[in-house]
Amino acid sequence: MSDTENPAASHPLPHPSRVTISDRVMVRVAGPGTDKFLQGQFSQQIDDVTQSHAPRAAACTPKGRAYCLTRLVRDGDDVLLELPVDLADDTVAHLRKYLMLFRGTSMEVESDARIIGLMGDSTVSQLLPDATGRLATAGDSVTIQGGHLIRTMTTAEGMARYELWQTGALDKSLQQALNNIPETTLSDWHASEVAAGVAALTPATKEGFVPQMLNWQHVGGIHFKKGCYTGQEVIARMHFLGQLKKSLYRFATGQTETLPAPGEAVRDGDRPVGTVINSVGFADGSAELLAVVRHDAAELSLAPESAPDTTLSLRPLPYSVSEREQTGPSDT
C-alpha cells in the first residue's frame, strides 16, 4: 500500500478525516445470473450480501490461492465490488471467462463511481446521524441517496473507519457534510488499513496465498459452510484440519530509508520465513507493514530483505488469530 504520490503517512492518523481511495475501482455485476455467478467464484455466501450487510470476499484459483480480495455490496438487484487499479483489468478479464455461462449478465467497471474512506466515529454522525446505530460492526451497510455507507474494520488502536461507496449524486446536505470533513492523504488510509490488519493484493502477491494466510476469515471474508466455489476444497481443508502454519502479522520498523515492498522476503538471518504484503512509510522515517510469516518465526529477530539492518517489532491487530494456537502438517 505504499504510495509514491503521498509517500509519508501521518502519526497519529488524523481523524475525523476523509480520503478519496483513488487506487481502487468499483465494478458492477448486473443481470439475471449475478448471484449464481458470484456464488460459484467467491468465498462469501451471496445470500448474505444484503442492503444492510456488505461482507468481504475472496476469489481464488483452483489451488485455493487468492487473486482477488474485495467487498461485495448489494445495490438493488446488482452487486458491486472493489478492485485495486493495478489488478482490475486482469481480474475482470479472468472472471468474465466464467461469466460467459450466464447469459444477460455483465461485469463492468463503474468509471464515474468512487470510494471514500472515512476515519473517526464522528464522520458518520456528521454525514447521517440516524445511521450510526446501524453501522455498529464491520460489514454493516446503509443505503443512502447516491450510494452506500459501510462500516469497515476498526484499527487496533480503536479508530472507527467507514467507506462511502458513491455511485451517483449525493443528497445536497450529505455532500455538504462530506465537504466539511477534513481531507487527508491516501497514505493515511493505507496506514489505517495496515493498523486494521486488512490485506490488499498487488501484482507481486496475487495467487501467492490461501485467504486464511491473509487473515481473511478474521475480517469476515470467508463463509466456511457455503457450497462449492473455485478453490473451496483447499480453503475448507485448511480450516477444518487445522493446517494453517503461517498468517498475517503487523510489524513496525524503526528509522529506515527503504520501504519494504510487497512480495519481498521477511528473513530470520539468512532464512526466509515470510513475505511482505503491504507497507506504508510515516513522516518520521519509520514504517509499518503487513507480512505473512510462519507462526514459529514471528517472535524471532526478523528483518525485511531490502533492509537487513532494520529489526521488525510486532504490533497488535484488532482481532485474534486463533489458528496460531493450532498444530498440524505444514501448509507450505
N, C-alpha and C positions, 0 to 999 in steps of 0.2 A: 503494500500500500504506500510505498514511497512516492513522492510527488515532486518532480523537477521544477514545476512552476511555483509550488509552495513547499520549499524543502524543509522548513522548520515548523514544528507544531508548538503550541503554547503549553506551558506547565506552570500552574494547573490549567486545565482546559476551561475556556470561558463559557459561562452559562448565566443567564439564558442566551442562546445563540442559535443561528440558523446557517445552514450550509447548502448550497446547490451541489448535489453529488454528480458532478459532470463526467465522472469516469464510469458511469453506469447508464445503460439504456433500458427502456421499458419495451416489452414485447407483448402483443395481444394475440391470444389464441381464440378463434371465433368459429362458430359453425356447429352443426349437429353432433359432430364426433369429438367435441372438445374434451369432455370428461373421460371418455373411454381412451382417447389418445394419451392424455396426461396420466391416467391411471396405470397405463402399461409402461410408462417411461420414468416416472418419478417415485421417490421413496415415501411420498406422502399419500394418505388416504384422501382421495379427491372429494369424497362426500363431506369431509371435514373442512373443506375450503368454502366458507360461507361469508355473508355480508359482515358478520361480526368476528370472524376468525380468519387470519391470513398467515398460515404457518410457513416455515421454511421447508425446503425440499432439496433433494439431490437427484441428478440424473447420472447414470453410471454405465460403464462398458459391461459386456457380459462377464468379465472377470471381477466386477464389483468396484472398479476404480472410478472415482468421481471425475467427470469432465464438466459438470455444471453444479454450482451451489447457488440457490436462488430463494426467492419467496414467491408464494402463489397467492394472488389477490382476486377475489370474486368481484367482477364488475358487470352487473346484470347477468346475462347468460354467458358472458365471456370470462376468461381467466387471464389476468396479467401476470407477467413475471419479469424479473430484472436480470440483466447480464452485464458483465464487465465489457467495456467498449472494445478491449483488445481480444476478447474471445467471442464476441457476439456473432459475427458473420459465420465463423466456423461452427458454432453451436447451433445456430438456426439452420444452417445447411444440413448438418447431421440429423437434426430432429425432423426435418422435412422429409427425409427418406422414409420415416415411419408414418408421417402424416399422409403420405400418398394413399394409404389404405383407408382413409376416412374422407370420402367424397364430400365436397362442400365445406370442408374445414380448412381454415387458413392460419398461418402464423406469420405475423408481420411486425417489424419494428415501428413503434409509435414515435415518429420523428418530432412531433410537437409536444410530447409529454416530458415531464421532468420529475425527478425525485429530490425532495428537500429534506435534509437531516435537521432535526431539532434537538437541542441539548438543554436539559433542565426541566424540572416539573412545571415551572410557570409558563413554559412556551405553549402548552396545550390549554392551560386555563386562560391564557390571553386570547388564543385563537377561538376556542369553543368551550366555554366554561362548563356547559352541561355534559361534555363528553368525558371529563376526567374520570368519573366513576366507571365508565365503560371501557376504559383503557388501563385496567389495573395490572394486567400481566402481559408478558411478551407474547405477541401474536394476536392480541385483541385488536379489532379494527372497527372503525366507524365510517360510514359513508357520508360524505359531505357533497355539497354542490361543487362539481368540478374535480372530484377525486375521492381519496380515502386517507384517513389518518390512522396510523398503525403504531402500536407500542412495540418497541424493539428491546433488545437485551440491555439491562442496566449495567453500568460499569462496575467493576469490583470495588471501586471507591464509592459507589452508591448514587452516581449521577443518572437520573432517568433520561431516556432517549426515545425519540419518536421519528417516524418517517411520514412525510406528506407526499403521497403519490398523486401528482396533478395531471389529470387527463383532459381538462377543459378549463374554461374561465371560472375563477373562484368568485364567490359572492363578494361584493364590494367591501363590506365590513370585514370579512375574513382576509381579503387581500391587504387591506389597510393594517389590520392587526399583524399580519405576517411581515409587512414592510417595517413595522415598528420594532421587530425583534432584531437585535444587532447581528450583523453578518460576520462570519469568521471564515477561516480558510479550509480548503479541502483536507489539508494535512491534519487539522484539528479533528475532523470527523474520522479520518483514518486512525488517529491516536485513540479516539473513543472506541472504535471497533476492536483495536488490539486490547484495550482495557476491559472490553466486554467479552473477550475470548471468542470473537466471531471471525472465522477464517474466510479468506477470499482467494479464489484460484487465479493463477496467472498462466501465461504460456509455459513457464518453466515448471509448474507444479500440476497442471491438469493431467488426469489419468495416472497420477502417482500414488493415490491413497484411497483406501476404503473410507467411506464417510465417517465411520466411528473413530478413525485415526485423527480426524479433524474435529472431534468432539461434536459432530453434527447432531447426534442424538440428544445432547445436553442443551442445545439451543432449539429443540423442538422440530428437528428436520427429518426424523425417521419414524415411520409408523411400523413397528415390528410385527403387527398382527394382520397387515393387509395382504392381499393375494399377490400373484406373480407380477413382477416387473423386471425389466432388464437389470441384471446384477443382483437380484433379490436373494438368490440362493447363497451367494458368498456372504452378503451382509447379514443374513439371518444366521448362518452357521457361526460366524464370528461372534454374534451376540449370544446365542443360546449355548454355545460350547465354551464361552469364556476364553477366547483365543487372542484377545487384544493385548499386545505386548508393547505397543507404543501409542502415544496420543499427543494432543496439542497442549503445549505449555506456553506460558507467558514469561518472558525474560526481560531484564533491563541490562543495559551496558553502562559503563562509566563514560568518560570523555572519549570519543572516537572520531577519527577523521573519515572513516569508511563505514557507510551504512550497509549492514548485511543485506544481501539481495535474495529475493525469492529463488529457491532452488539450490542455493549453496549449502554446503555441509556444515553441521554443528559437530565439533570434534572434542573428544577427550584425549588430549595429546595428539598422537598421530592417528587415532582410531575414530572413524566417522560413526556417530551414534544418533544422528538426526538430520533434519532438513529444515531450513528457514522457509516459512510460508509467507509471512508478511512482515514488514518492518516500517518504522517511522522514526525520523530524527526530530529532536527537540532543539529549541533555540540555544540551550546551554551547552550543546555539543554531545549530550547523551542520546540514547536511543532505546526504544522498546521493540520487541519482536514477538511474533508467534512462531513456534517451531514444533514440528513433530519429532519427539525424542523417545528413545527407548526408556521404559519405566525404570529399568535397573541402572540407568545412567543419569537420570535427571538431576540428582543432587551431587554429582561429581563436579570437578573443576572443568567447566565447558567453555568453549570459545568458538565464535564463528570463523569459518575458514579464511575469510578475507581480512580478519583482524585477530590473528592468533594470540596477541598480547592482551586482548580485551577479555576479561572474565565476565561471564554471564551470571546474573543473580536472578533467582526465581522471584516472580511477582505473583500476586494472587489472581485467581479467576473468580467470577461472580457465581460460579456453580461448582459442585463437587464432581469428580470423575471417579465413580465407584469402581470402574474396571481396573484401576491401578492397584486395587487390593486383590485382584484375581490372579490365578496362576494357570498356566496351560501351555500347549505347544506353541512354538514360535509362529508369528503371523507374517514373517518377512517373505 
